[in-house]
Amino acid sequence: MPVGRIPSASYYDARNRPGASLYRARQPYLIKNAVTGVVIVAFVAGVYSFTIRAIGQDDFSDVPIPDAPIQGAAAPHTTAGVRSAGPA
């Protein structure tokens, strides 16, 4: 061991791959974490589908639709009074 280097305990080897001890440490939580993930995904999917279904039932027939805005007369586009900054 080089002088001045603090030894570190790690679950990863020198090539940064997980070791057997990491797999053993994670094993008790694998099922609980998977069940928790499924429950969270199911809750989000339920809220999303409920929201889409609730919005789809709205009836907007009683909301008045405003008339299109009146377009004013278009101004003529002339270039007679425009001067160029560059050579003519």
Secondary structure, 3 states (H helix, E strand, C coil): CCCCCCCCCCCECCCCCECHHHHHHHHHHHHHHHHHHHHHHHHHHHHHHHHHHHHHCCCCCCCCCCCCCCCCCCCCCCCCCCCCCCCC
